[in-house]
Amino acid sequence: MLEQVLVTHCAPTLARLKPGSIFTLPCDGLREISAEMRALRAELLPKGVVLTVLGRRGQGAIFYLYRPGELERILSAPATQGFLRRCGYGEFSLPAVLRVLRARLRGSEDFPHEIGVFLGYPLADVVAFIRNAGRNCLFCGCWKVYSDARGATLAFARFRKCKEVYARLFQSGCPLSRLTVGAKTAT
């Protein structure tokens, strides 16, 4: 079940088109899927992909699939660090930022808007979304676009095509291990 959800909701992250994806899965307790989650983690980690639970909302668990190397690159940018510092983040190691993100999710009924950084949204769009309270965007797709309409349109088309191809391949029996693109290696 979890494998199907990953393909449906996280194909662009599996394909290394974006650094992270998030989804909520209804479940009474994580014990019911813990064995499947352990197996998926073991399968994904060698490809440079991590699956974690950020928290719970109502009867669901919030899952985050991400590529640590790509997220670290985003978090190392001075502009991103300045933005996250203003949001209450003080340290920028992956464990530290995920700890703060989890706390911010627990402390609010809404998703903290900086989560867009963790999903690979352009920083300019995340900042503009907050500044405009979600209004006045150029258009809406995977996120609300405020800055680079052409770039976002191309990204949305790539994500849509990726989801279609991955769904078709998965339905035809292609395993998740073959659908997950490995991390870039240093040369």
N, C-alpha and C positions, 0 to 999 in steps of 0.2 A: 504494500500500500504506500509506504513512504517513498519508495523508489519511483512509483508513478507520479506522485506529487512533485518530487524533485524535477522530473523531466517536464512536467506541465508548467511549473512555476519558475524554474531556475535554469532553463535551457541556455540563456545567454551567459550565465555564470559558468555553467558546465563547459560551454564552448569557448570560454575565455574572451568573451566580448564585453563583459563587465565584471567588476571586482566582487560584487555581492548581490544576493537576492534574499528576500524575506517573505515568509508566508506564515499563516496561522493554520494550525491543524486541530480540529476538535478532538479532544481526548480527555477522559476522566482523570487519567493518571499516566504519567510517562512510562510506567512499568509495562504497560501493554505494548509499547513499541520499542522498549529499551534494547531488546536483542537485535531487532532490525536496525536500529540506529547504530549500535556498536559495529555491526557488520558493514554498514554503509560507510561509517567513519574510517574503518580499516581499508576499505576499497578506495575511498576518495583521497585519503591523506598522501599516498605515494604520487598522486597526480597534482598535489599542491592545492587541495581543496579541503576546507574544514566545514563540518556541520555541527552547529551548536544550538542550544536553546537559550534564548534571551530572557524569557520569562513566560508568564501565564496571563491570559486575559479571559475572564469568565471561565468557560468550559474548554478553552483552547490553549495550546502552547504556541509561542511565537518562535519559529525556527529561523536561523540565519545561516545561509550557505555562503561562504566567502573564500577568497583567495588571499591568504596572508601576505604573500609577496607584493601583490598589487595594492592591497590595503595599506601596507607599510609605506609604499611609494607615495600614495596619496597623503598619508598622515605626516610624511616628512616635509611636505611643502610648507614654507613659512606662512603663506596666506591661509592655508587650511588650519595650521596650528593656531594662528591668531584668531580665526573664527571660532574654533572649538574652545579656545581659552575663554572667549567671551560667553560661551555656552556653559562654562563650568568645568571644563576638562583642564587638568593641570599637568598631566604626564601623558606622553604620546606613544608608549609601548602598546602593543596589541592587548595584553592582559589589562593594562590600566584603562584604556579607552573603552574596552568592552565592559569592564566593571562599572564605569560611570554610565555608559549607555543602559546597562541593565537596571541600575539604580534609577535613572531618569524614566525608564519605562514603568517601573514599579510605582514611582511617585506621581504619575499623571494618568488621566483617563485617555488622553490623546497621545499619539506618537510624538516624541520630541522631533522637531522639524530638522534638526541636524542629521537625522538618520539618512537623509539624502546623500550626505558625504560617504557614508558606509555602503551605499548602493551604487556609487559611481556617478551620481548626478553632477553636472557642472556646478562648481562652487558658486558662480555668479547666479545661477538659477535658485540654489538653496537660499542664498542670502536675500535675493529679490522676493522669493516666496514669503519669507519671514517678514521682510520690510512691508510688503503689500498685503499681508494677512491672507495670502492665497488668491487675491484678486488681481486684475489688470495684466494677466499673462498674455503672451502673443498667441499661444494655443496650448492645448492639453494633449498629452499622449501618455507615455510611461511616467512622466512627471510634468509639472507645469513649467512651460518654457518661457523665459524672460529675455534670454540673451542671443543665442545662436540658433535661429530658427532652422536654417538650412542644415547645420550639423545635427540638430536634434531630429529633424525629419529623416535624415539618412540613418541615424542610429535606431530610430523606431522601426524603420523598414527592415534593418538587419535583424533586430530582435524578433520582429514578427515572423520573418522568414525562418530564422533559427528555430523558433518554437514549432512552426509547422513541420520542418524537416525532422526535428528531434522526435516529435510526436509520432510521425509516420515511421521512422526507424525503430522506435521503441515498440510500437504496435506490431511491427514485423519481426520482432524478436531480438533486435540488437541490444546487447546488455549495456547497463549503465557504465561499466568500465570502458567500453569502446566509445561511448558517447562523450566521456569526460576527456577533454583535451589536457594534456600535461602542462605543468608550469614551464615558463621560459627558464632555460638554464643559462647561467653566466658563461660568456665566451671569452 
